[in-house]
Amino acid sequence: PQLKKDLFSSKPAQVLAIKLGLILSELIRLLEIQSPRVLGGIVAEMALRHIEYGLMSEHVAPFRDVMIASLKKSVTERGHKWKPRTTKAWKWAITEISTLLMEAVNQGRPKVETLNKSWQFLCEKMYEEKVARQ
């Protein structure tokens, strides 16, 4: 519930369901990337978006658990089996990508905050100059 409140409160349930499906698809795609350089670039780009979303390290474990529970429910509701090793595999996959993402978020957050403050300062100065000229 806290994760939903922190990160997804403005999104309807149907949008969240689609988003979770897209996240799983992206997770699988990322795990298939062989080049660390390519993967690093994609994760860095994702980190920029997630900094703006407000992602914090305490969100990772609940997110992982919700994703796995949702997957398990979806699979078992369709009559398929879900084994403990399936949980273990998904937990590993989500943890691997989440770890890379959080490293990039933690490295990028101070830079993004500095840029945002600089941009805000510049906008304020430009506004002050405009008002002074009038």
N, C-alpha and C positions, 0 to 999 in steps of 0.2 A: 504493500500500500504506500509506503513512504517513497519508494522508487517511482511509482506511478505519479504521485503528487509532485515530486521534485522534477521529473523529466518529461512526463507525458500528460500532465493535467489538462492541457488545452486540446488534446486529440480525442476524437470519438473512438469508441471500441472497434468499429469496423476498420478505421484507418490504422489503429494499432495492430490489428490482426494482419493486415496487409504488410505493414512495416516489419513485423516480426518475421514474416515469410521472406521478405527481401533481405533482412539481416542474416537469416540462415543461408540463403543463396550466396550472399557476399562472403560469409564465413567460409563456405566450401571453396569458393573461388580463390580466396586468399591463401587457404591451405595448399592449394595446387600450384601456387607460384614458386618456381624453383630459384629465381634470382633474388638474393637478399637485397640488392640495390633497388630492384623494381618494387619488392614488397615494402621496403622502407619508405619509398616515395609515396606509395598508396596509403600506408599507415599515417604518414605525416600529414597528408591531405585530409584524411579522416579525423585526425587529431584536431585540426583547426576547426572543423565543424563541431566536434564534441566539446571543445573548450567553450564555444558559444552556447551549446546546449546546457552547460553547467555540470558536465560529467566530473564526478569525484571518485576517488578510489573506493570509497565505501559503497558505491553503487554497483560495483562489478560482481561481487558474490551473489547479491540478491537477483541481479539481472540474469546471471548464469543459471541460478536455480529455477527462476521463472521460465526461462527458455527451455530448460530440460524438462520441467514438469509439463509445459505446453506441448512439447514434442511427444512425450510419453503418452499424454492424454489423447492426442490426435492419432497416434499409431494404434494404441490399444482399442480406441473407440471404433476403429475400422476392422477389428478382429485380428490384428497382427500381434505377435509376441514382442515384449520388451524385456530384455535381459539385463542383469546388472552390468555386464560388460558394455552394453549399449550406453548406459548412463555414464560409465567410466570414459568411454571414447568421446562422447559429446562434452563431458566435463573437461577433458584434456584439450579438445579443440577450442572450446570457448575460452579457456584459461590461457592458452598460448597466444591467441590473437588479442585478448584483453590485456595481457601483460605488455605486449608490444604497443598497443594503443595507449595504455596508461603511461608508459615511459615517454612516449611522444607528447602526450597531453601535459605531463609534468614538466617536460623541457620547454614546451611551447607556451604554456600559460603565462609566465612572466613577460615574455616577449610580446604576446598579444595584448596583455594588460598595458604595457608601456606604449605600444602603438595606439591603443584606444585612448589613453590619457593624452598622448601627444596630439592626436587628431582633435580631441575635444578642446584642448588648449588653443590650437590653431583656429578652429571654428569660432571660439569665443573672441579671440583677438581680431579676426576678420570682421566679426559683428560689431565689436567696439569701434573699429576704424570706420566702418560704414556709418554708424550712428554719429560719430564725431564729425564726419564730413557733411552731414545733413544740416 
